[in-house]
Structure formats: C-alpha cells, structure tokens
Amino acid sequence: MIGQIRGTLIAKTPPEVLVDVAGVTYEIQVPMSTLYQLPDVGSGVLLHTHFVVREDAQLLYGFADNKEKTMFRALIKVNGVGPKMALAILSGMEADEFVRTVRNNDVATMVNMPGIGKKTAERLIVEMRDRLTEWGAGEESAQSVSGAGMSSGVIKEAESALLSLGYKSNVAGRVINQIAKDNPDINDSEALIRLALKSML
C-alpha cells in the first residue's frame, strides 16, 4: 500500500498530476479540490494516496489531506460508485460540504454534480448516512454555536456524554447544537445534557 507520496510536482494536467520521487515519476489522479491547493510546478508536494490494483491497471489517487482521502475511501464502498465518480464528487464539493448534503437529505444539490442522477443521489445519501455518523460532529456543533456565549469545551463534553449513553454522534450533535442555540445562557455541560436528554424523551 502506498500511503503518501512526497516529491517534486512536475506537471498538472487535470485530473492527473505527475510527481517525481527520486527519479521515479508517479501518475496520480486528484480531485479538483486538491488540485486547487497544489503549489506551482517545480515545487515540493506531499499527497495522501490511495492505491488501487485492477486486472488491467494500477491506479494511484492523491489528496491534499487525510480528510479527503477518508471520504474517497468511504465513497468507493457505496454500490455503484467507483473511483471516477468519487473524484467527481470531491471535485464538486469539499468533504465537509458533502457531509452536510448527506445529513440534510439534499438530493437537489447532489444531482447538480456531473454523472449523478436522482437514483444515485438517493442511494448515496442512504448508504453514506451511517458511514458519516462520526464525521466532525463535535467540531460542527462548536462552530455552529460560536458567539452564542457557550464554550466549545462545554459543547463537546455534553456531546461525549450522550455518545457514552449510546446515542449516535449525528443525533447527539444535532440535539446539543439546537439546545445550545435555544439556551445561550447555559454555561455548564450538566445543564446542557439534562435539557438534551429531556428533549429526546
């Protein structure tokens, strides 16, 4: 398994880039979201990679960070979604935006991406929902209530408590986020947890 490639960027021809590593040039397929972050040709570059071996080819896919790589790996596990479509999805929206689209059941946004029809969009949302339960829920909640007078530490502590009680992280994040918005004067996790549990009865 090739997990990372570090070398000199010698060409950018979307969706492919060429990276020279000690005289060996790697052809790497990248989403546009990664391409936009790459330095100029001739500069050093580090890509997080996923290696695919098929009967007729060996393909290397590269990403600017592990978040994109993780999302790519989750996408290609969905029935009917191959690496090409996964790259198209990550080229059309950032990983966090895709997560929000899935959580909001936003089929309309999904079908705006090339190669994705309504049935594929619906399947993606259904199959990806459970795969993304742990994706940045605490961070998302903390960001959503920034400026509301509640620290991110209180948010995360309350959310961790709900997770330990067996609630899924996407449910816990959504409930905690809403309670925090509705009760900006709360400044301790116990009160936040109590209200969250009451709202879920």
LOFIDO-523178 format. One record per residue (C-alpha): residue number from 1; residue in three letters; x, y, z; chain. Coordinates in pm, whole numbers, plus 50000, padded with zeros to 5 digits. Layout:
<site><k>NUM</k><r>ALA</r><c1>X</c1><c2>Y</c2><c3>Z</c3><c>A</c></site>
...
//
This chain:
<site><k>1</k><r>MET</r><c1>50000</c1><c2>50000</c2><c3>50000</c3><c>A</c></site>
<site><k>2</k><r>ILE</r><c1>50130</c1><c2>50345</c2><c3>49907</c3><c>A</c></site>
<site><k>3</k><r>GLY</r><c1>50002</c1><c2>50581</c2><c3>50178</c3><c>A</c></site>
<site><k>4</k><r>GLN</r><c1>50184</c1><c2>50904</c2><c3>50089</c3><c>A</c></site>
<site><k>5</k><r>ILE</r><c1>50387</c1><c2>51049</c2><c3>49808</c3><c>A</c></site>
<site><k>6</k><r>ARG</r><c1>50639</c1><c2>51324</c2><c3>49874</c3><c>A</c></site>
<site><k>7</k><r>GLY</r><c1>50839</c1><c2>51466</c2><c3>49587</c3><c>A</c></site>
<site><k>8</k><r>THR</r><c1>50857</c1><c2>51736</c2><c3>49322</c3><c>A</c></site>
<site><k>9</k><r>LEU</r><c1>50547</c1><c2>51836</c2><c3>49128</c3><c>A</c></site>
<site><k>10</k><r>ILE</r><c1>50646</c1><c2>51827</c2><c3>48761</c3><c>A</c></site>
<site><k>11</k><r>ALA</r><c1>50311</c1><c2>51854</c2><c3>48579</c3><c>A</c></site>
<site><k>12</k><r>LYS</r><c1>49946</c1><c2>51938</c2><c3>48636</c3><c>A</c></site>
<site><k>13</k><r>THR</r><c1>49704</c1><c2>51811</c2><c3>48370</c3><c>A</c></site>
<site><k>14</k><r>PRO</r><c1>49367</c1><c2>51775</c2><c3>48548</c3><c>A</c></site>
<site><k>15</k><r>PRO</r><c1>49267</c1><c2>51534</c2><c3>48682</c3><c>A</c></site>
<site><k>16</k><r>GLU</r><c1>49622</c1><c2>51397</c2><c3>48674</c3><c>A</c></site>
<site><k>17</k><r>VAL</r><c1>49942</c1><c2>51526</c2><c3>48825</c3><c>A</c></site>
<site><k>18</k><r>LEU</r><c1>50296</c1><c2>51395</c2><c3>48792</c3><c>A</c></site>
<site><k>19</k><r>VAL</r><c1>50520</c1><c2>51380</c2><c3>49098</c3><c>A</c></site>
<site><k>20</k><r>ASP</r><c1>50888</c1><c2>51293</c2><c3>49077</c3><c>A</c></site>
<site><k>21</k><r>VAL</r><c1>51024</c1><c2>51095</c2><c3>49371</c3><c>A</c></site>
<site><k>22</k><r>ALA</r><c1>51399</c1><c2>51032</c2><c3>49349</c3><c>A</c></site>
<site><k>23</k><r>GLY</r><c1>51385</c1><c2>50989</c2><c3>48973</c3><c>A</c></site>
<site><k>24</k><r>VAL</r><c1>51064</c1><c2>50784</c2><c3>48964</c3><c>A</c></site>
<site><k>25</k><r>THR</r><c1>50761</c1><c2>50971</c2><c3>48827</c3><c>A</c></site>
<site><k>26</k><r>TYR</r><c1>50420</c1><c2>50882</c2><c3>48968</c3><c>A</c></site>
<site><k>27</k><r>GLU</r><c1>50097</c1><c2>50949</c2><c3>48780</c3><c>A</c></site>
<site><k>28</k><r>ILE</r><c1>49836</c1><c2>51046</c2><c3>49039</c3><c>A</c></site>
<site><k>29</k><r>GLN</r><c1>49467</c1><c2>51119</c2><c3>48987</c3><c>A</c></site>
<site><k>30</k><r>VAL</r><c1>49343</c1><c2>51402</c2><c3>49209</c3><c>A</c></site>
<site><k>31</k><r>PRO</r><c1>49009</c1><c2>51579</c2><c3>49266</c3><c>A</c></site>
<site><k>32</k><r>MET</r><c1>48986</c1><c2>51947</c2><c3>49174</c3><c>A</c></site>
<site><k>33</k><r>SER</r><c1>48963</c1><c2>52037</c2><c3>49543</c3><c>A</c></site>
<site><k>34</k><r>THR</r><c1>49318</c1><c2>51902</c2><c3>49582</c3><c>A</c></site>
<site><k>35</k><r>LEU</r><c1>49442</c1><c2>52048</c2><c3>49254</c3><c>A</c></site>
<site><k>36</k><r>TYR</r><c1>49349</c1><c2>52400</c2><c3>49367</c3><c>A</c></site>
<site><k>37</k><r>GLN</r><c1>49572</c1><c2>52358</c2><c3>49673</c3><c>A</c></site>
<site><k>38</k><r>LEU</r><c1>49880</c1><c2>52235</c2><c3>49491</c3><c>A</c></site>
<site><k>39</k><r>PRO</r><c1>50189</c1><c2>52456</c2><c3>49463</c3><c>A</c></site>
<site><k>40</k><r>ASP</r><c1>50345</c1><c2>52565</c2><c3>49135</c3><c>A</c></site>
<site><k>41</k><r>VAL</r><c1>50514</c1><c2>52309</c2><c3>48910</c3><c>A</c></site>
<site><k>42</k><r>GLY</r><c1>50869</c1><c2>52255</c2><c3>49029</c3><c>A</c></site>
<site><k>43</k><r>SER</r><c1>50776</c1><c2>52284</c2><c3>49397</c3><c>A</c></site>
<site><k>44</k><r>GLY</r><c1>50780</c1><c2>52015</c2><c3>49662</c3><c>A</c></site>
<site><k>45</k><r>VAL</r><c1>50449</c1><c2>51843</c2><c3>49730</c3><c>A</c></site>
<site><k>46</k><r>LEU</r><c1>50301</c1><c2>51587</c2><c3>49969</c3><c>A</c></site>
<site><k>47</k><r>LEU</r><c1>49991</c1><c2>51389</c2><c3>49874</c3><c>A</c></site>
<site><k>48</k><r>HIS</r><c1>49798</c1><c2>51138</c2><c3>50082</c3><c>A</c></site>
<site><k>49</k><r>THR</r><c1>49732</c1><c2>50848</c2><c3>49848</c3><c>A</c></site>
<site><k>50</k><r>HIS</r><c1>49505</c1><c2>50552</c2><c3>49787</c3><c>A</c></site>
<site><k>51</k><r>PHE</r><c1>49638</c1><c2>50272</c2><c3>49567</c3><c>A</c></site>
<site><k>52</k><r>VAL</r><c1>49400</c1><c2>50065</c2><c3>49352</c3><c>A</c></site>
<site><k>53</k><r>VAL</r><c1>49507</c1><c2>49745</c2><c3>49177</c3><c>A</c></site>
<site><k>54</k><r>ARG</r><c1>49284</c1><c2>49614</c2><c3>48896</c3><c>A</c></site>
<site><k>55</k><r>GLU</r><c1>49333</c1><c2>49339</c2><c3>48643</c3><c>A</c></site>
<site><k>56</k><r>ASP</r><c1>49406</c1><c2>49593</c2><c3>48371</c3><c>A</c></site>
<site><k>57</k><r>ALA</r><c1>49569</c1><c2>49879</c2><c3>48566</c3><c>A</c></site>
<site><k>58</k><r>GLN</r><c1>49735</c1><c2>50003</c2><c3>48883</c3><c>A</c></site>
<site><k>59</k><r>LEU</r><c1>49599</c1><c2>50344</c2><c3>48979</c3><c>A</c></site>
<site><k>60</k><r>LEU</r><c1>49711</c1><c2>50596</c2><c3>49236</c3><c>A</c></site>
<site><k>61</k><r>TYR</r><c1>49476</c1><c2>50861</c2><c3>49375</c3><c>A</c></site>
<site><k>62</k><r>GLY</r><c1>49605</c1><c2>51160</c2><c3>49570</c3><c>A</c></site>
<site><k>63</k><r>PHE</r><c1>49452</c1><c2>51404</c2><c3>49817</c3><c>A</c></site>
<site><k>64</k><r>ALA</r><c1>49558</c1><c2>51723</c2><c3>49990</c3><c>A</c></site>
<site><k>65</k><r>ASP</r><c1>49471</c1><c2>51586</c2><c3>50334</c3><c>A</c></site>
<site><k>66</k><r>ASN</r><c1>49356</c1><c2>51272</c2><c3>50512</c3><c>A</c></site>
<site><k>67</k><r>LYS</r><c1>49001</c1><c2>51405</c2><c3>50537</c3><c>A</c></site>
<site><k>68</k><r>GLU</r><c1>48960</c1><c2>51390</c2><c3>50158</c3><c>A</c></site>
<site><k>69</k><r>LYS</r><c1>49127</c1><c2>51051</c2><c3>50145</c3><c>A</c></site>
<site><k>70</k><r>THR</r><c1>48893</c1><c2>50914</c2><c3>50412</c3><c>A</c></site>
<site><k>71</k><r>MET</r><c1>48590</c1><c2>51047</c2><c3>50227</c3><c>A</c></site>
<site><k>72</k><r>PHE</r><c1>48713</c1><c2>50897</c2><c3>49898</c3><c>A</c></site>
<site><k>73</k><r>ARG</r><c1>48751</c1><c2>50555</c2><c3>50062</c3><c>A</c></site>
<site><k>74</k><r>ALA</r><c1>48401</c1><c2>50579</c2><c3>50209</c3><c>A</c></site>
<site><k>75</k><r>LEU</r><c1>48251</c1><c2>50679</c2><c3>49874</c3><c>A</c></site>
<site><k>76</k><r>ILE</r><c1>48401</c1><c2>50392</c2><c3>49673</c3><c>A</c></site>
<site><k>77</k><r>LYS</r><c1>48243</c1><c2>50144</c2><c3>49915</c3><c>A</c></site>
<site><k>78</k><r>VAL</r><c1>47898</c1><c2>50258</c2><c3>49803</c3><c>A</c></site>
<site><k>79</k><r>ASN</r><c1>47739</c1><c2>50027</c2><c3>49547</c3><c>A</c></site>
<site><k>80</k><r>GLY</r><c1>47774</c1><c2>50176</c2><c3>49200</c3><c>A</c></site>
<site><k>81</k><r>VAL</r><c1>48028</c1><c2>50443</c2><c3>49298</c3><c>A</c></site>
<site><k>82</k><r>GLY</r><c1>48374</c1><c2>50391</c2><c3>49156</c3><c>A</c></site>
<site><k>83</k><r>PRO</r><c1>48689</c1><c2>50599</c2><c3>49190</c3><c>A</c></site>
<site><k>84</k><r>LYS</r><c1>48596</c1><c2>50818</c2><c3>48892</c3><c>A</c></site>
<site><k>85</k><r>MET</r><c1>48262</c1><c2>50920</c2><c3>49043</c3><c>A</c></site>
<site><k>86</k><r>ALA</r><c1>48419</c1><c2>50964</c2><c3>49387</c3><c>A</c></site>
<site><k>87</k><r>LEU</r><c1>48672</c1><c2>51205</c2><c3>49236</c3><c>A</c></site>
<site><k>88</k><r>ALA</r><c1>48389</c1><c2>51390</c2><c3>49061</c3><c>A</c></site>
<site><k>89</k><r>ILE</r><c1>48204</c1><c2>51429</c2><c3>49391</c3><c>A</c></site>
<site><k>90</k><r>LEU</r><c1>48512</c1><c2>51561</c2><c3>49571</c3><c>A</c></site>
<site><k>91</k><r>SER</r><c1>48577</c1><c2>51792</c2><c3>49277</c3><c>A</c></site>
<site><k>92</k><r>GLY</r><c1>48224</c1><c2>51932</c2><c3>49304</c3><c>A</c></site>
<site><k>93</k><r>MET</r><c1>48222</c1><c2>51996</c2><c3>49678</c3><c>A</c></site>
<site><k>94</k><r>GLU</r><c1>48451</c1><c2>51977</c2><c3>49979</c3><c>A</c></site>
<site><k>95</k><r>ALA</r><c1>48425</c1><c2>51678</c2><c3>50211</c3><c>A</c></site>
<site><k>96</k><r>ASP</r><c1>48252</c1><c2>51875</c2><c3>50489</c3><c>A</c></site>
<site><k>97</k><r>GLU</r><c1>48000</c1><c2>52016</c2><c3>50240</c3><c>A</c></site>
<site><k>98</k><r>PHE</r><c1>47925</c1><c2>51664</c2><c3>50116</c3><c>A</c></site>
<site><k>99</k><r>VAL</r><c1>47863</c1><c2>51554</c2><c3>50474</c3><c>A</c></site>
<site><k>100</k><r>ARG</r><c1>47615</c1><c2>51838</c2><c3>50524</c3><c>A</c></site>
<site><k>101</k><r>THR</r><c1>47442</c1><c2>51743</c2><c3>50199</c3><c>A</c></site>
<site><k>102</k><r>VAL</r><c1>47401</c1><c2>51385</c2><c3>50316</c3><c>A</c></site>
<site><k>103</k><r>ARG</r><c1>47280</c1><c2>51482</c2><c3>50663</c3><c>A</c></site>
<site><k>104</k><r>ASN</r><c1>47027</c1><c2>51725</c2><c3>50514</c3><c>A</c></site>
<site><k>105</k><r>ASN</r><c1>46899</c1><c2>51467</c2><c3>50263</c3><c>A</c></site>
<site><k>106</k><r>ASP</r><c1>46974</c1><c2>51728</c2><c3>49997</c3><c>A</c></site>
<site><k>107</k><r>VAL</r><c1>46914</c1><c2>51532</c2><c3>49677</c3><c>A</c></site>
<site><k>108</k><r>ALA</r><c1>46882</c1><c2>51852</c2><c3>49471</c3><c>A</c></site>
<site><k>109</k><r>THR</r><c1>47239</c1><c2>51960</c2><c3>49549</c3><c>A</c></site>
<site><k>110</k><r>MET</r><c1>47371</c1><c2>51610</c2><c3>49488</c3><c>A</c></site>
<site><k>111</k><r>VAL</r><c1>47222</c1><c2>51580</c2><c3>49139</c3><c>A</c></site>
<site><k>112</k><r>ASN</r><c1>47386</c1><c2>51907</c2><c3>49036</c3><c>A</c></site>
<site><k>113</k><r>MET</r><c1>47717</c1><c2>51723</c2><c3>49022</c3><c>A</c></site>
<site><k>114</k><r>PRO</r><c1>47813</c1><c2>51566</c2><c3>48689</c3><c>A</c></site>
<site><k>115</k><r>GLY</r><c1>47731</c1><c2>51198</c2><c3>48644</c3><c>A</c></site>
<site><k>116</k><r>ILE</r><c1>47494</c1><c2>51178</c2><c3>48941</c3><c>A</c></site>
<site><k>117</k><r>GLY</r><c1>47126</c1><c2>51122</c2><c3>48873</c3><c>A</c></site>
<site><k>118</k><r>LYS</r><c1>46843</c1><c2>51121</c2><c3>49123</c3><c>A</c></site>
<site><k>119</k><r>LYS</r><c1>46860</c1><c2>50747</c2><c3>49196</c3><c>A</c></site>
<site><k>120</k><r>THR</r><c1>47236</c1><c2>50758</c2><c3>49252</c3><c>A</c></site>
<site><k>121</k><r>ALA</r><c1>47198</c1><c2>51065</c2><c3>49474</c3><c>A</c></site>
<site><k>122</k><r>GLU</r><c1>46932</c1><c2>50894</c2><c3>49684</c3><c>A</c></site>
<site><k>123</k><r>ARG</r><c1>47146</c1><c2>50581</c2><c3>49718</c3><c>A</c></site>
<site><k>124</k><r>LEU</r><c1>47449</c1><c2>50790</c2><c3>49818</c3><c>A</c></site>
<site><k>125</k><r>ILE</r><c1>47253</c1><c2>50968</c2><c3>50089</c3><c>A</c></site>
<site><k>126</k><r>VAL</r><c1>47109</c1><c2>50645</c2><c3>50229</c3><c>A</c></site>
<site><k>127</k><r>GLU</r><c1>47433</c1><c2>50447</c2><c3>50224</c3><c>A</c></site>
<site><k>128</k><r>MET</r><c1>47662</c1><c2>50729</c2><c3>50335</c3><c>A</c></site>
<site><k>129</k><r>ARG</r><c1>47447</c1><c2>50847</c2><c3>50625</c3><c>A</c></site>
<site><k>130</k><r>ASP</r><c1>47558</c1><c2>50568</c2><c3>50860</c3><c>A</c></site>
<site><k>131</k><r>ARG</r><c1>47918</c1><c2>50585</c2><c3>50741</c3><c>A</c></site>
<site><k>132</k><r>LEU</r><c1>47939</c1><c2>50953</c2><c3>50836</c3><c>A</c></site>
<site><k>133</k><r>THR</r><c1>47797</c1><c2>50939</c2><c3>51189</c3><c>A</c></site>
<site><k>134</k><r>GLU</r><c1>48136</c1><c2>51016</c2><c3>51344</c3><c>A</c></site>
<site><k>135</k><r>TRP</r><c1>48235</c1><c2>51285</c2><c3>51093</c3><c>A</c></site>
<site><k>136</k><r>GLY</r><c1>48321</c1><c2>51607</c2><c3>51280</c3><c>A</c></site>
<site><k>137</k><r>ALA</r><c1>48003</c1><c2>51617</c2><c3>51485</c3><c>A</c></site>
<site><k>138</k><r>GLY</r><c1>48166</c1><c2>51786</c2><c3>51782</c3><c>A</c></site>
<site><k>139</k><r>GLU</r><c1>48353</c1><c2>52035</c2><c3>51568</c3><c>A</c></site>
<site><k>140</k><r>GLU</r><c1>48041</c1><c2>52115</c2><c3>51369</c3><c>A</c></site>
<site><k>141</k><r>SER</r><c1>47839</c1><c2>52175</c2><c3>51684</c3><c>A</c></site>
<site><k>142</k><r>ALA</r><c1>48101</c1><c2>52400</c2><c3>51835</c3><c>A</c></site>
<site><k>143</k><r>GLN</r><c1>48127</c1><c2>52607</c2><c3>51519</c3><c>A</c></site>
<site><k>144</k><r>SER</r><c1>47752</c1><c2>52636</c2><c3>51483</c3><c>A</c></site>
<site><k>145</k><r>VAL</r><c1>47712</c1><c2>52798</c2><c3>51823</c3><c>A</c></site>
<site><k>146</k><r>SER</r><c1>48021</c1><c2>53017</c2><c3>51813</c3><c>A</c></site>
<site><k>147</k><r>GLY</r><c1>47942</c1><c2>53357</c2><c3>51951</c3><c>A</c></site>
<site><k>148</k><r>ALA</r><c1>47642</c1><c2>53223</c2><c3>52143</c3><c>A</c></site>
<site><k>149</k><r>GLY</r><c1>47815</c1><c2>53251</c2><c3>52480</c3><c>A</c></site>
<site><k>150</k><r>MET</r><c1>47889</c1><c2>52881</c2><c3>52522</c3><c>A</c></site>
<site><k>151</k><r>SER</r><c1>48240</c1><c2>52737</c2><c3>52504</c3><c>A</c></site>
<site><k>152</k><r>SER</r><c1>48327</c1><c2>52456</c2><c3>52265</c3><c>A</c></site>
<site><k>153</k><r>GLY</r><c1>48451</c1><c2>52258</c2><c3>52568</c3><c>A</c></site>
<site><k>154</k><r>VAL</r><c1>48101</c1><c2>52256</c2><c3>52719</c3><c>A</c></site>
<site><k>155</k><r>ILE</r><c1>47955</c1><c2>52151</c2><c3>52383</c3><c>A</c></site>
<site><k>156</k><r>LYS</r><c1>48200</c1><c2>51864</c2><c3>52339</c3><c>A</c></site>
<site><k>157</k><r>GLU</r><c1>48165</c1><c2>51744</c2><c3>52698</c3><c>A</c></site>
<site><k>158</k><r>ALA</r><c1>47787</c1><c2>51728</c2><c3>52666</c3><c>A</c></site>
<site><k>159</k><r>GLU</r><c1>47810</c1><c2>51552</c2><c3>52333</c3><c>A</c></site>
<site><k>160</k><r>SER</r><c1>48056</c1><c2>51295</c2><c3>52470</c3><c>A</c></site>
<site><k>161</k><r>ALA</r><c1>47814</c1><c2>51220</c2><c3>52750</c3><c>A</c></site>
<site><k>162</k><r>LEU</r><c1>47534</c1><c2>51148</c2><c3>52503</c3><c>A</c></site>
<site><k>163</k><r>LEU</r><c1>47765</c1><c2>50926</c2><c3>52298</c3><c>A</c></site>
<site><k>164</k><r>SER</r><c1>47854</c1><c2>50727</c2><c3>52611</c3><c>A</c></site>
<site><k>165</k><r>LEU</r><c1>47482</c1><c2>50674</c2><c3>52667</c3><c>A</c></site>
<site><k>166</k><r>GLY</r><c1>47452</c1><c2>50512</c2><c3>52327</c3><c>A</c></site>
<site><k>167</k><r>TYR</r><c1>47320</c1><c2>50796</c2><c3>52112</c3><c>A</c></site>
<site><k>168</k><r>LYS</r><c1>47463</c1><c2>50822</c2><c3>51760</c3><c>A</c></site>
<site><k>169</k><r>SER</r><c1>47702</c1><c2>51112</c2><c3>51711</c3><c>A</c></site>
<site><k>170</k><r>ASN</r><c1>47497</c1><c2>51278</c2><c3>51436</c3><c>A</c></site>
<site><k>171</k><r>VAL</r><c1>47188</c1><c2>51274</c2><c3>51664</c3><c>A</c></site>
<site><k>172</k><r>ALA</r><c1>47387</c1><c2>51394</c2><c3>51965</c3><c>A</c></site>
<site><k>173</k><r>GLY</r><c1>47550</c1><c2>51673</c2><c3>51766</c3><c>A</c></site>
<site><k>174</k><r>ARG</r><c1>47220</c1><c2>51795</c2><c3>51622</c3><c>A</c></site>
<site><k>175</k><r>VAL</r><c1>47038</c1><c2>51793</c2><c3>51958</c3><c>A</c></site>
<site><k>176</k><r>ILE</r><c1>47321</c1><c2>51959</c2><c3>52152</c3><c>A</c></site>
<site><k>177</k><r>ASN</r><c1>47357</c1><c2>52220</c2><c3>51881</c3><c>A</c></site>
<site><k>178</k><r>GLN</r><c1>46986</c1><c2>52307</c2><c3>51893</c3><c>A</c></site>
<site><k>179</k><r>ILE</r><c1>46972</c1><c2>52319</c2><c3>52274</c3><c>A</c></site>
<site><k>180</k><r>ALA</r><c1>47277</c1><c2>52545</c2><c3>52281</c3><c>A</c></site>
<site><k>181</k><r>LYS</r><c1>47120</c1><c2>52783</c2><c3>52029</c3><c>A</c></site>
<site><k>182</k><r>ASP</r><c1>46791</c1><c2>52794</c2><c3>52219</c3><c>A</c></site>
<site><k>183</k><r>ASN</r><c1>46961</c1><c2>52841</c2><c3>52559</c3><c>A</c></site>
<site><k>184</k><r>PRO</r><c1>47266</c1><c2>53065</c2><c3>52508</c3><c>A</c></site>
<site><k>185</k><r>ASP</r><c1>47289</c1><c2>53145</c2><c3>52881</c3><c>A</c></site>
<site><k>186</k><r>ILE</r><c1>47379</c1><c2>52787</c2><c3>52977</c3><c>A</c></site>
<site><k>187</k><r>ASN</r><c1>47743</c1><c2>52769</c2><c3>53078</c3><c>A</c></site>
<site><k>188</k><r>ASP</r><c1>47785</c1><c2>52417</c2><c3>53214</c3><c>A</c></site>
<site><k>189</k><r>SER</r><c1>47764</c1><c2>52077</c2><c3>53047</c3><c>A</c></site>
<site><k>190</k><r>GLU</r><c1>47535</c1><c2>51919</c2><c3>53309</c3><c>A</c></site>
<site><k>191</k><r>ALA</r><c1>47250</c1><c2>52159</c2><c3>53235</c3><c>A</c></site>
<site><k>192</k><r>LEU</r><c1>47305</c1><c2>52113</c2><c3>52864</c3><c>A</c></site>
<site><k>193</k><r>ILE</r><c1>47297</c1><c2>51732</c2><c3>52894</c3><c>A</c></site>
<site><k>194</k><r>ARG</r><c1>46984</c1><c2>51744</c2><c3>53110</c3><c>A</c></site>
<site><k>195</k><r>LEU</r><c1>46796</c1><c2>51956</c2><c3>52855</c3><c>A</c></site>
<site><k>196</k><r>ALA</r><c1>46919</c1><c2>51743</c2><c3>52566</c3><c>A</c></site>
<site><k>197</k><r>LEU</r><c1>46801</c1><c2>51420</c2><c3>52729</c3><c>A</c></site>
<site><k>198</k><r>LYS</r><c1>46466</c1><c2>51578</c2><c3>52815</c3><c>A</c></site>
<site><k>199</k><r>SER</r><c1>46416</c1><c2>51686</c2><c3>52453</c3><c>A</c></site>
<site><k>200</k><r>MET</r><c1>46478</c1><c2>51330</c2><c3>52329</c3><c>A</c></site>
<site><k>201</k><r>LEU</r><c1>46222</c1><c2>51163</c2><c3>52558</c3><c>A</c></site>
//
